[in-house]
Each structure stands twice: as structure tokens, then as C-alpha cells.
Amino acid sequence: MYRPFGPFDLSTFRPGQGERPERHAVHLHGGAWINEITGHHWKLIAHLAAAAVHEAPGMVHVYPLLPIPEGRAARAAMAGLPRS
């Protein structure tokens, strides 16, 4: 599922029907806030999701690049990821 979340977009990977894991995985791709997420990142994410989808849903954010006009808002949104 892909949806807006605060100042960035969020992709989530959920476990199968009826499964409710208590753990969540959050992937913060390595882009140093200056490079977009790439195919290499998505390939790793697909591998991780396939391996862990029955144990923990996963969240991948596509964060805004520098300069971030609302850095505090981005940090606050990231802090709220596991609770959403």
C-alpha cells in the first residue's frame, strides 16, 4: 500500500489475512536526504518483505530531499511511524 504520510510518502507491507504481529520493521533507505530511493533499495526491500512479511509488517518512507522546509515536521512524522 502506498499513501501520503506527513511530509513524505509511505509504502507498507502487511502480513496475511488474520495475522496481527506485534512487531513492525521500518526501512530508512540510504540517501542522506539528498538522493531519492532507487531500484537497488526497492530490490532489498522486496527481499526483506518476502522474508519477514508473516512476522512483521514493513514500512518504507520516501522522504523529502534537502532542503527540507519542515525538518521538524519530518522528524515528528518519522517518530510516529510505528504507531500509525
PDB file of N, CA, C and O in Angstrom, chain B, residues numbered from 101:
ATOM      1  N   MET B 101       0.856  -1.169   0.000  1.00  0.00           N
ATOM      2  CA  MET B 101       0.000   0.000   0.000  1.00  0.00           C
ATOM      3  C   MET B 101       0.905   1.235   0.000  1.00  0.00           C
ATOM      4  O   MET B 101       1.913   1.277   0.705  1.00  0.00           O
ATOM      5  N   TYR B 102       0.543   2.210  -0.777  1.00  0.00           N
ATOM      6  CA  TYR B 102       1.317   3.444  -0.904  1.00  0.00           C
ATOM      7  C   TYR B 102       0.404   4.602  -0.531  1.00  0.00           C
ATOM      8  O   TYR B 102      -0.699   4.717  -1.066  1.00  0.00           O
ATOM      9  N   ARG B 103       0.852   5.462   0.382  1.00  0.00           N
ATOM     10  CA  ARG B 103      -0.009   6.576   0.807  1.00  0.00           C
ATOM     11  C   ARG B 103       0.843   7.732   1.301  1.00  0.00           C
ATOM     12  O   ARG B 103       1.996   7.539   1.687  1.00  0.00           O
ATOM     13  N   PRO B 104       0.276   8.941   1.291  1.00  0.00           N
ATOM     14  CA  PRO B 104       0.990  10.072   1.883  1.00  0.00           C
ATOM     15  C   PRO B 104       1.035   9.901   3.397  1.00  0.00           C
ATOM     16  O   PRO B 104       0.094   9.382   3.999  1.00  0.00           O
ATOM     17  N   PHE B 105       2.130  10.338   4.006  1.00  0.00           N
ATOM     18  CA  PHE B 105       2.257  10.292   5.459  1.00  0.00           C
ATOM     19  C   PHE B 105       3.087  11.490   5.872  1.00  0.00           C
ATOM     20  O   PHE B 105       4.301  11.504   5.667  1.00  0.00           O
ATOM     21  N   GLY B 106       2.453  12.488   6.446  1.00  0.00           N
ATOM     22  CA  GLY B 106       3.176  13.705   6.821  1.00  0.00           C
ATOM     23  C   GLY B 106       3.838  14.305   5.593  1.00  0.00           C
ATOM     24  O   GLY B 106       3.211  14.412   4.540  1.00  0.00           O
ATOM     25  N   PRO B 107       5.097  14.696   5.717  1.00  0.00           N
ATOM     26  CA  PRO B 107       5.778  15.353   4.605  1.00  0.00           C
ATOM     27  C   PRO B 107       6.394  14.378   3.599  1.00  0.00           C
ATOM     28  O   PRO B 107       7.135  14.803   2.713  1.00  0.00           O
ATOM     29  N   PHE B 108       6.102  13.082   3.718  1.00  0.00           N
ATOM     30  CA  PHE B 108       6.665  12.132   2.767  1.00  0.00           C
ATOM     31  C   PHE B 108       5.650  11.057   2.423  1.00  0.00           C
ATOM     32  O   PHE B 108       4.577  10.993   3.023  1.00  0.00           O
ATOM     33  N   ASP B 109       5.988  10.211   1.455  1.00  0.00           N
ATOM     34  CA  ASP B 109       5.130   9.096   1.070  1.00  0.00           C
ATOM     35  C   ASP B 109       5.588   7.845   1.802  1.00  0.00           C
ATOM     36  O   ASP B 109       6.764   7.703   2.135  1.00  0.00           O
ATOM     37  N   LEU B 110       4.657   6.949   2.046  1.00  0.00           N
ATOM     38  CA  LEU B 110       4.930   5.753   2.826  1.00  0.00           C
ATOM     39  C   LEU B 110       4.389   4.534   2.095  1.00  0.00           C
ATOM     40  O   LEU B 110       3.239   4.533   1.656  1.00  0.00           O
ATOM     41  N   SER B 111       5.196   3.509   1.963  1.00  0.00           N
ATOM     42  CA  SER B 111       4.758   2.213   1.440  1.00  0.00           C
ATOM     43  C   SER B 111       4.739   1.247   2.607  1.00  0.00           C
ATOM     44  O   SER B 111       5.661   1.226   3.422  1.00  0.00           O
ATOM     45  N   THR B 112       3.679   0.443   2.687  1.00  0.00           N
ATOM     46  CA  THR B 112       3.600  -0.536   3.764  1.00  0.00           C
ATOM     47  C   THR B 112       3.428  -1.928   3.177  1.00  0.00           C
ATOM     48  O   THR B 112       2.824  -2.099   2.118  1.00  0.00           O
ATOM     49  N   PHE B 113       3.958  -2.908   3.867  1.00  0.00           N
ATOM     50  CA  PHE B 113       3.834  -4.310   3.506  1.00  0.00           C
ATOM     51  C   PHE B 113       3.197  -5.004   4.697  1.00  0.00           C
ATOM     52  O   PHE B 113       3.740  -4.981   5.802  1.00  0.00           O
ATOM     53  N   ARG B 114       2.057  -5.616   4.473  1.00  0.00           N
ATOM     54  CA  ARG B 114       1.291  -6.204   5.571  1.00  0.00           C
ATOM     55  C   ARG B 114       1.364  -7.728   5.539  1.00  0.00           C
ATOM     56  O   ARG B 114       1.548  -8.324   4.478  1.00  0.00           O
ATOM     57  N   PRO B 115       1.218  -8.363   6.718  1.00  0.00           N
ATOM     58  CA  PRO B 115       1.154  -9.822   6.757  1.00  0.00           C
ATOM     59  C   PRO B 115      -0.169 -10.314   6.180  1.00  0.00           C
ATOM     60  O   PRO B 115      -1.043  -9.516   5.842  1.00  0.00           O
ATOM     61  N   GLY B 116      -0.308 -11.626   6.072  1.00  0.00           N
ATOM     62  CA  GLY B 116      -1.517 -12.214   5.505  1.00  0.00           C
ATOM     63  C   GLY B 116      -2.759 -11.934   6.337  1.00  0.00           C
ATOM     64  O   GLY B 116      -2.676 -11.415   7.450  1.00  0.00           O
ATOM     65  N   GLN B 117      -3.911 -12.286   5.776  1.00  0.00           N
ATOM     66  CA  GLN B 117      -5.197 -12.083   6.441  1.00  0.00           C
ATOM     67  C   GLN B 117      -5.205 -12.753   7.812  1.00  0.00           C
ATOM     68  O   GLN B 117      -4.742 -13.884   7.958  1.00  0.00           O
ATOM     69  N   GLY B 118      -5.719 -12.071   8.792  1.00  0.00           N
ATOM     70  CA  GLY B 118      -5.879 -12.625  10.119  1.00  0.00           C
ATOM     71  C   GLY B 118      -4.633 -12.595  10.991  1.00  0.00           C
ATOM     72  O   GLY B 118      -4.714 -12.854  12.191  1.00  0.00           O
ATOM     73  N   GLU B 119      -3.490 -12.285  10.409  1.00  0.00           N
ATOM     74  CA  GLU B 119      -2.260 -12.237  11.196  1.00  0.00           C
ATOM     75  C   GLU B 119      -2.079 -10.833  11.758  1.00  0.00           C
ATOM     76  O   GLU B 119      -2.249  -9.846  11.042  1.00  0.00           O
ATOM     77  N   ARG B 120      -1.734 -10.744  13.038  1.00  0.00           N
ATOM     78  CA  ARG B 120      -1.542  -9.455  13.690  1.00  0.00           C
ATOM     79  C   ARG B 120      -0.242  -9.452  14.488  1.00  0.00           C
ATOM     80  O   ARG B 120      -0.273  -9.575  15.713  1.00  0.00           O
ATOM     81  N   PRO B 121       0.882  -9.317  13.823  1.00  0.00           N
ATOM     82  CA  PRO B 121       2.155  -9.284  14.556  1.00  0.00           C
ATOM     83  C   PRO B 121       2.258  -8.035  15.427  1.00  0.00           C
ATOM     84  O   PRO B 121       1.664  -6.999  15.126  1.00  0.00           O
ATOM     85  N   GLU B 122       3.014  -8.151  16.501  1.00  0.00           N
ATOM     86  CA  GLU B 122       3.227  -7.018  17.391  1.00  0.00           C
ATOM     87  C   GLU B 122       4.440  -6.197  16.988  1.00  0.00           C
ATOM     88  O   GLU B 122       4.606  -5.072  17.460  1.00  0.00           O
ATOM     89  N   ARG B 123       5.298  -6.743  16.118  1.00  0.00           N
ATOM     90  CA  ARG B 123       6.496  -6.027  15.685  1.00  0.00           C
ATOM     91  C   ARG B 123       6.276  -5.392  14.320  1.00  0.00           C
ATOM     92  O   ARG B 123       5.464  -5.860  13.522  1.00  0.00           O
ATOM     93  N   HIS B 124       7.011  -4.321  14.070  1.00  0.00           N
ATOM     94  CA  HIS B 124       6.997  -3.645  12.772  1.00  0.00           C
ATOM     95  C   HIS B 124       8.433  -3.355  12.358  1.00  0.00           C
ATOM     96  O   HIS B 124       9.293  -3.101  13.201  1.00  0.00           O
ATOM     97  N   ALA B 125       8.679  -3.394  11.071  1.00  0.00           N
ATOM     98  CA  ALA B 125      10.002  -3.046  10.541  1.00  0.00           C
ATOM     99  C   ALA B 125       9.889  -1.723   9.795  1.00  0.00           C
ATOM    100  O   ALA B 125       8.969  -1.528   9.002  1.00  0.00           O
ATOM    101  N   VAL B 126      10.818  -0.825  10.049  1.00  0.00           N
ATOM    102  CA  VAL B 126      10.858   0.462   9.353  1.00  0.00           C
ATOM    103  C   VAL B 126      12.172   0.523   8.588  1.00  0.00           C
ATOM    104  O   VAL B 126      13.245   0.376   9.174  1.00  0.00           O
ATOM    105  N   HIS B 127      12.088   0.739   7.285  1.00  0.00           N
ATOM    106  CA  HIS B 127      13.300   0.829   6.463  1.00  0.00           C
ATOM    107  C   HIS B 127      13.538   2.292   6.097  1.00  0.00           C
ATOM    108  O   HIS B 127      12.687   2.932   5.481  1.00  0.00           O
ATOM    109  N   LEU B 128      14.681   2.804   6.476  1.00  0.00           N
ATOM    110  CA  LEU B 128      15.092   4.159   6.106  1.00  0.00           C
ATOM    111  C   LEU B 128      16.200   3.999   5.079  1.00  0.00           C
ATOM    112  O   LEU B 128      17.331   3.660   5.429  1.00  0.00           O
ATOM    113  N   HIS B 129      15.885   4.239   3.828  1.00  0.00           N
ATOM    114  CA  HIS B 129      16.877   3.988   2.779  1.00  0.00           C
ATOM    115  C   HIS B 129      18.037   4.961   2.876  1.00  0.00           C
ATOM    116  O   HIS B 129      17.884   6.089   3.345  1.00  0.00           O
ATOM    117  N   GLY B 130      19.184   4.516   2.432  1.00  0.00           N
ATOM    118  CA  GLY B 130      20.389   5.343   2.490  1.00  0.00           C
ATOM    119  C   GLY B 130      20.440   6.312   1.332  1.00  0.00           C
ATOM    120  O   GLY B 130      20.812   5.928   0.224  1.00  0.00           O
ATOM    121  N   GLY B 131      20.084   7.527   1.557  1.00  0.00           N
ATOM    122  CA  GLY B 131      20.127   8.548   0.526  1.00  0.00           C
ATOM    123  C   GLY B 131      20.649   9.864   1.061  1.00  0.00           C
ATOM    124  O   GLY B 131      20.799  10.840   0.326  1.00  0.00           O
ATOM    125  N   ALA B 132      20.923   9.873   2.359  1.00  0.00           N
ATOM    126  CA  ALA B 132      21.479  11.050   3.037  1.00  0.00           C
ATOM    127  C   ALA B 132      20.646  12.308   2.825  1.00  0.00           C
ATOM    128  O   ALA B 132      21.170  13.421   2.878  1.00  0.00           O
ATOM    129  N   TRP B 133      19.366  12.134   2.587  1.00  0.00           N
ATOM    130  CA  TRP B 133      18.433  13.242   2.385  1.00  0.00           C
ATOM    131  C   TRP B 133      18.723  14.036   1.113  1.00  0.00           C
ATOM    132  O   TRP B 133      18.129  15.092   0.900  1.00  0.00           O
ATOM    133  N   ILE B 134      19.639  13.537   0.254  1.00  0.00           N
ATOM    134  CA  ILE B 134      19.921  14.251  -0.994  1.00  0.00           C
ATOM    135  C   ILE B 134      19.674  13.387  -2.224  1.00  0.00           C
ATOM    136  O   ILE B 134      19.677  13.899  -3.343  1.00  0.00           O
ATOM    137  N   ASN B 135      19.461  12.083  -2.037  1.00  0.00           N
ATOM    138  CA  ASN B 135      19.214  11.180  -3.159  1.00  0.00           C
ATOM    139  C   ASN B 135      17.916  10.421  -2.944  1.00  0.00           C
ATOM    140  O   ASN B 135      17.623   9.964  -1.839  1.00  0.00           O
ATOM    141  N   GLU B 136      17.143  10.292  -4.018  1.00  0.00           N
ATOM    142  CA  GLU B 136      15.886   9.546  -3.965  1.00  0.00           C
ATOM    143  C   GLU B 136      16.151   8.057  -3.759  1.00  0.00           C
ATOM    144  O   GLU B 136      17.260   7.572  -3.985  1.00  0.00           O
ATOM    145  N   ILE B 137      15.124   7.349  -3.331  1.00  0.00           N
ATOM    146  CA  ILE B 137      15.182   5.897  -3.240  1.00  0.00           C
ATOM    147  C   ILE B 137      15.355   5.344  -4.660  1.00  0.00           C
ATOM    148  O   ILE B 137      14.789   5.885  -5.610  1.00  0.00           O
ATOM    149  N   THR B 138      16.136   4.268  -4.805  1.00  0.00           N
ATOM    150  CA  THR B 138      16.444   3.726  -6.131  1.00  0.00           C
ATOM    151  C   THR B 138      15.970   2.281  -6.253  1.00  0.00           C
ATOM    152  O   THR B 138      15.475   1.686  -5.296  1.00  0.00           O
ATOM    153  N   GLY B 139      16.131   1.741  -7.442  1.00  0.00           N
ATOM    154  CA  GLY B 139      15.780   0.347  -7.690  1.00  0.00           C
ATOM    155  C   GLY B 139      16.538  -0.619  -6.796  1.00  0.00           C
ATOM    156  O   GLY B 139      16.002  -1.655  -6.400  1.00  0.00           O
ATOM    157  N   HIS B 140      17.778  -0.287  -6.478  1.00  0.00           N
ATOM    158  CA  HIS B 140      18.563  -1.138  -5.575  1.00  0.00           C
ATOM    159  C   HIS B 140      17.917  -1.202  -4.195  1.00  0.00           C
ATOM    160  O   HIS B 140      17.875  -2.264  -3.573  1.00  0.00           O
ATOM    161  N   HIS B 141      17.416  -0.068  -3.721  1.00  0.00           N
ATOM    162  CA  HIS B 141      16.733  -0.046  -2.425  1.00  0.00           C
ATOM    163  C   HIS B 141      15.473  -0.912  -2.484  1.00  0.00           C
ATOM    164  O   HIS B 141      15.228  -1.719  -1.588  1.00  0.00           O
ATOM    165  N   TRP B 142      14.672  -0.738  -3.551  1.00  0.00           N
ATOM    166  CA  TRP B 142      13.426  -1.491  -3.663  1.00  0.00           C
ATOM    167  C   TRP B 142      13.682  -2.990  -3.776  1.00  0.00           C
ATOM    168  O   TRP B 142      12.889  -3.788  -3.278  1.00  0.00           O
ATOM    169  N   LYS B 143      14.772  -3.383  -4.420  1.00  0.00           N
ATOM    170  CA  LYS B 143      15.113  -4.805  -4.523  1.00  0.00           C
ATOM    171  C   LYS B 143      15.404  -5.375  -3.128  1.00  0.00           C
ATOM    172  O   LYS B 143      14.940  -6.464  -2.790  1.00  0.00           O
ATOM    173  N   LEU B 144      16.166  -4.640  -2.329  1.00  0.00           N
ATOM    174  CA  LEU B 144      16.443  -5.066  -0.957  1.00  0.00           C
ATOM    175  C   LEU B 144      15.153  -5.112  -0.143  1.00  0.00           C
ATOM    176  O   LEU B 144      14.929  -6.056   0.615  1.00  0.00           O
ATOM    177  N   ILE B 145      14.319  -4.110  -0.296  1.00  0.00           N
ATOM    178  CA  ILE B 145      13.055  -4.047   0.437  1.00  0.00           C
ATOM    179  C   ILE B 145      12.171  -5.235   0.078  1.00  0.00           C
ATOM    180  O   ILE B 145      11.556  -5.835   0.960  1.00  0.00           O
ATOM    181  N   ALA B 146      12.098  -5.586  -1.214  1.00  0.00           N
ATOM    182  CA  ALA B 146      11.296  -6.737  -1.643  1.00  0.00           C
ATOM    183  C   ALA B 146      11.817  -8.022  -1.004  1.00  0.00           C
ATOM    184  O   ALA B 146      11.031  -8.869  -0.578  1.00  0.00           O
ATOM    185  N   HIS B 147      13.128  -8.166  -0.939  1.00  0.00           N
ATOM    186  CA  HIS B 147      13.727  -9.347  -0.310  1.00  0.00           C
ATOM    187  C   HIS B 147      13.378  -9.395   1.182  1.00  0.00           C
ATOM    188  O   HIS B 147      12.983 -10.443   1.695  1.00  0.00           O
ATOM    189  N   LEU B 148      13.521  -8.278   1.865  1.00  0.00           N
ATOM    190  CA  LEU B 148      13.203  -8.222   3.296  1.00  0.00           C
ATOM    191  C   LEU B 148      11.721  -8.491   3.542  1.00  0.00           C
ATOM    192  O   LEU B 148      11.364  -9.204   4.480  1.00  0.00           O
ATOM    193  N   ALA B 149      10.861  -7.921   2.700  1.00  0.00           N
ATOM    194  CA  ALA B 149       9.421  -8.109   2.866  1.00  0.00           C
ATOM    195  C   ALA B 149       9.039  -9.571   2.666  1.00  0.00           C
ATOM    196  O   ALA B 149       8.224 -10.106   3.418  1.00  0.00           O
ATOM    197  N   ALA B 150       9.620 -10.220   1.661  1.00  0.00           N
ATOM    198  CA  ALA B 150       9.311 -11.628   1.410  1.00  0.00           C
ATOM    199  C   ALA B 150       9.760 -12.507   2.572  1.00  0.00           C
ATOM    200  O   ALA B 150       9.103 -13.496   2.896  1.00  0.00           O
ATOM    201  N   ALA B 151      10.869 -12.152   3.194  1.00  0.00           N
ATOM    202  CA  ALA B 151      11.404 -12.953   4.292  1.00  0.00           C
ATOM    203  C   ALA B 151      10.662 -12.734   5.604  1.00  0.00           C
ATOM    204  O   ALA B 151      10.595 -13.647   6.427  1.00  0.00           O
ATOM    205  N   ALA B 152      10.110 -11.559   5.814  1.00  0.00           N
ATOM    206  CA  ALA B 152       9.556 -11.225   7.128  1.00  0.00           C
ATOM    207  C   ALA B 152       8.083 -10.874   7.128  1.00  0.00           C
ATOM    208  O   ALA B 152       7.548 -10.506   8.174  1.00  0.00           O
ATOM    209  N   VAL B 153       7.408 -10.974   5.996  1.00  0.00           N
ATOM    210  CA  VAL B 153       6.043 -10.465   5.917  1.00  0.00           C
ATOM    211  C   VAL B 153       5.092 -11.177   6.885  1.00  0.00           C
ATOM    212  O   VAL B 153       4.103 -10.576   7.305  1.00  0.00           O
ATOM    213  N   HIS B 154       5.356 -12.426   7.249  1.00  0.00           N
ATOM    214  CA  HIS B 154       4.461 -13.117   8.182  1.00  0.00           C
ATOM    215  C   HIS B 154       4.799 -12.821   9.635  1.00  0.00           C
ATOM    216  O   HIS B 154       4.029 -13.161  10.533  1.00  0.00           O
ATOM    217  N   GLU B 155       5.935 -12.198   9.870  1.00  0.00           N
ATOM    218  CA  GLU B 155       6.337 -11.881  11.234  1.00  0.00           C
ATOM    219  C   GLU B 155       6.126 -10.421  11.592  1.00  0.00           C
ATOM    220  O   GLU B 155       5.780 -10.095  12.727  1.00  0.00           O
ATOM    221  N   ALA B 156       6.337  -9.541  10.617  1.00  0.00           N
ATOM    222  CA  ALA B 156       6.230  -8.114  10.912  1.00  0.00           C
ATOM    223  C   ALA B 156       5.899  -7.343   9.650  1.00  0.00           C
ATOM    224  O   ALA B 156       6.556  -7.522   8.625  1.00  0.00           O
ATOM    225  N   PRO B 157       4.890  -6.487   9.711  1.00  0.00           N
ATOM    226  CA  PRO B 157       4.658  -5.616   8.569  1.00  0.00           C
ATOM    227  C   PRO B 157       5.829  -4.657   8.415  1.00  0.00           C
ATOM    228  O   PRO B 157       6.512  -4.337   9.388  1.00  0.00           O
ATOM    229  N   GLY B 158       6.050  -4.211   7.220  1.00  0.00           N
ATOM    230  CA  GLY B 158       7.157  -3.296   6.972  1.00  0.00           C
ATOM    231  C   GLY B 158       6.674  -1.955   6.472  1.00  0.00           C
ATOM    232  O   GLY B 158       5.627  -1.858   5.832  1.00  0.00           O
ATOM    233  N   MET B 159       7.442  -0.917   6.769  1.00  0.00           N
ATOM    234  CA  MET B 159       7.139   0.434   6.315  1.00  0.00           C
ATOM    235  C   MET B 159       8.375   1.012   5.651  1.00  0.00           C
ATOM    236  O   MET B 159       9.484   0.895   6.173  1.00  0.00           O
ATOM    237  N   VAL B 160       8.180   1.628   4.510  1.00  0.00           N
ATOM    238  CA  VAL B 160       9.271   2.267   3.773  1.00  0.00           C
ATOM    239  C   VAL B 160       8.829   3.683   3.475  1.00  0.00           C
ATOM    240  O   VAL B 160       7.777   3.897   2.873  1.00  0.00           O
ATOM    241  N   HIS B 161       9.618   4.641   3.888  1.00  0.00           N
ATOM    242  CA  HIS B 161       9.252   6.019   3.593  1.00  0.00           C
ATOM    243  C   HIS B 161      10.083   6.526   2.424  1.00  0.00           C
ATOM    244  O   HIS B 161      11.229   6.122   2.228  1.00  0.00           O
ATOM    245  N   VAL B 162       9.480   7.414   1.660  1.00  0.00           N
ATOM    246  CA  VAL B 162      10.194   8.146   0.615  1.00  0.00           C
ATOM    247  C   VAL B 162      10.223   9.577   1.113  1.00  0.00           C
ATOM    248  O   VAL B 162       9.259  10.327   0.960  1.00  0.00           O
ATOM    249  N   TYR B 163      11.345   9.942   1.711  1.00  0.00           N
ATOM    250  CA  TYR B 163      11.414  11.213   2.416  1.00  0.00           C
ATOM    251  C   TYR B 163      11.729  12.379   1.484  1.00  0.00           C
ATOM    252  O   TYR B 163      12.284  12.191   0.402  1.00  0.00           O
ATOM    253  N   PRO B 164      11.366  13.588   1.920  1.00  0.00           N
ATOM    254  CA  PRO B 164      11.678  14.770   1.119  1.00  0.00           C
ATOM    255  C   PRO B 164      13.182  15.010   1.110  1.00  0.00           C
ATOM    256  O   PRO B 164      13.879  14.701   2.076  1.00  0.00           O
ATOM    257  N   LEU B 165      13.662  15.555   0.023  1.00  0.00           N
ATOM    258  CA  LEU B 165      15.093  15.823  -0.104  1.00  0.00           C
ATOM    259  C   LEU B 165      15.431  17.210   0.431  1.00  0.00           C
ATOM    260  O   LEU B 165      14.562  18.072   0.560  1.00  0.00           O
ATOM    261  N   LEU B 166      16.702  17.404   0.735  1.00  0.00           N
ATOM    262  CA  LEU B 166      17.173  18.708   1.202  1.00  0.00           C
ATOM    263  C   LEU B 166      17.013  19.761   0.117  1.00  0.00           C
ATOM    264  O   LEU B 166      17.107  19.410  -1.059  1.00  0.00           O
ATOM    265  N   PRO B 167      16.784  21.000   0.427  1.00  0.00           N
ATOM    266  CA  PRO B 167      16.492  21.474   1.776  1.00  0.00           C
ATOM    267  C   PRO B 167      15.055  21.140   2.156  1.00  0.00           C
ATOM    268  O   PRO B 167      14.128  21.366   1.379  1.00  0.00           O
ATOM    269  N   ILE B 168      14.887  20.615   3.322  1.00  0.00           N
ATOM    270  CA  ILE B 168      13.557  20.251   3.811  1.00  0.00           C
ATOM    271  C   ILE B 168      12.966  21.480   4.479  1.00  0.00           C
ATOM    272  O   ILE B 168      13.489  21.951   5.489  1.00  0.00           O
ATOM    273  N   PRO B 169      11.874  22.005   3.921  1.00  0.00           N
ATOM    274  CA  PRO B 169      11.309  23.214   4.516  1.00  0.00           C
ATOM    275  C   PRO B 169      10.770  22.988   5.926  1.00  0.00           C
ATOM    276  O   PRO B 169      10.741  23.913   6.738  1.00  0.00           O
ATOM    277  N   GLU B 170      10.352  21.781   6.210  1.00  0.00           N
ATOM    278  CA  GLU B 170       9.779  21.490   7.526  1.00  0.00           C
ATOM    279  C   GLU B 170      10.508  20.314   8.168  1.00  0.00           C
ATOM    280  O   GLU B 170       9.920  19.251   8.365  1.00  0.00           O
ATOM    281  N   GLY B 171      11.769  20.497   8.491  1.00  0.00           N
ATOM    282  CA  GLY B 171      12.565  19.429   9.085  1.00  0.00           C
ATOM    283  C   GLY B 171      11.976  18.878  10.367  1.00  0.00           C
ATOM    284  O   GLY B 171      11.990  17.667  10.588  1.00  0.00           O
ATOM    285  N   ARG B 172      11.462  19.749  11.209  1.00  0.00           N
ATOM    286  CA  ARG B 172      10.862  19.284  12.470  1.00  0.00           C
ATOM    287  C   ARG B 172       9.615  18.456  12.209  1.00  0.00           C
ATOM    288  O   ARG B 172       9.364  17.470  12.903  1.00  0.00           O
ATOM    289  N   ALA B 173       8.832  18.853  11.208  1.00  0.00           N
ATOM    290  CA  ALA B 173       7.629  18.092  10.868  1.00  0.00           C
ATOM    291  C   ALA B 173       8.010  16.707  10.349  1.00  0.00           C
ATOM    292  O   ALA B 173       7.351  15.718  10.669  1.00  0.00           O
ATOM    293  N   ALA B 174       9.069  16.639   9.552  1.00  0.00           N
ATOM    294  CA  ALA B 174       9.526  15.343   9.035  1.00  0.00           C
ATOM    295  C   ALA B 174       9.982  14.447  10.179  1.00  0.00           C
ATOM    296  O   ALA B 174       9.645  13.263  10.210  1.00  0.00           O
ATOM    297  N   ARG B 175      10.739  14.994  11.111  1.00  0.00           N
ATOM    298  CA  ARG B 175      11.220  14.210  12.253  1.00  0.00           C
ATOM    299  C   ARG B 175      10.042  13.743  13.111  1.00  0.00           C
ATOM    300  O   ARG B 175      10.024  12.599  13.563  1.00  0.00           O
ATOM    301  N   ALA B 176       9.071  14.609  13.335  1.00  0.00           N
ATOM    302  CA  ALA B 176       7.903  14.235  14.133  1.00  0.00           C
ATOM    303  C   ALA B 176       7.103  13.132  13.441  1.00  0.00           C
ATOM    304  O   ALA B 176       6.630  12.201  14.091  1.00  0.00           O
ATOM    305  N   ALA B 177       6.956  13.241  12.126  1.00  0.00           N
ATOM    306  CA  ALA B 177       6.228  12.215  11.381  1.00  0.00           C
ATOM    307  C   ALA B 177       6.962  10.884  11.455  1.00  0.00           C
ATOM    308  O   ALA B 177       6.334   9.838  11.620  1.00  0.00           O
ATOM    309  N   MET B 178       8.281  10.913  11.335  1.00  0.00           N
ATOM    310  CA  MET B 178       9.065   9.679  11.413  1.00  0.00           C
ATOM    311  C   MET B 178       8.920   9.048  12.790  1.00  0.00           C
ATOM    312  O   MET B 178       8.847   7.824  12.900  1.00  0.00           O
ATOM    313  N   ALA B 179       8.878   9.849  13.827  1.00  0.00           N
ATOM    314  CA  ALA B 179       8.719   9.320  15.181  1.00  0.00           C
ATOM    315  C   ALA B 179       7.365   8.636  15.340  1.00  0.00           C
ATOM    316  O   ALA B 179       7.224   7.729  16.160  1.00  0.00           O
ATOM    317  N   GLY B 180       6.371   9.059  14.563  1.00  0.00           N
ATOM    318  CA  GLY B 180       5.040   8.474  14.645  1.00  0.00           C
ATOM    319  C   GLY B 180       4.825   7.261  13.763  1.00  0.00           C
ATOM    320  O   GLY B 180       3.758   6.651  13.825  1.00  0.00           O
ATOM    321  N   LEU B 181       5.801   6.885  12.940  1.00  0.00           N
ATOM    322  CA  LEU B 181       5.631   5.748  12.034  1.00  0.00           C
ATOM    323  C   LEU B 181       5.189   4.467  12.727  1.00  0.00           C
ATOM    324  O   LEU B 181       4.196   3.875  12.306  1.00  0.00           O
ATOM    325  N   PRO B 182       5.874   4.013  13.763  1.00  0.00           N
ATOM    326  CA  PRO B 182       5.482   2.740  14.371  1.00  0.00           C
ATOM    327  C   PRO B 182       4.083   2.741  14.968  1.00  0.00           C
ATOM    328  O   PRO B 182       3.490   1.677  15.145  1.00  0.00           O
ATOM    329  N   ARG B 183       3.556   3.893  15.276  1.00  0.00           N
ATOM    330  CA  ARG B 183       2.236   3.977  15.901  1.00  0.00           C
ATOM    331  C   ARG B 183       1.116   4.087  14.884  1.00  0.00           C
ATOM    332  O   ARG B 183      -0.056   3.955  15.237  1.00  0.00           O
ATOM    333  N   SER B 184       1.461   4.330  13.616  1.00  0.00           N
ATOM    334  CA  SER B 184       0.403   4.569  12.621  1.00  0.00           C
ATOM    335  C   SER B 184      -0.119   3.284  12.021  1.00  0.00           C
ATOM    336  O   SER B 184      -1.009   3.317  11.171  1.00  0.00           O
TER     337      SER B 184
END
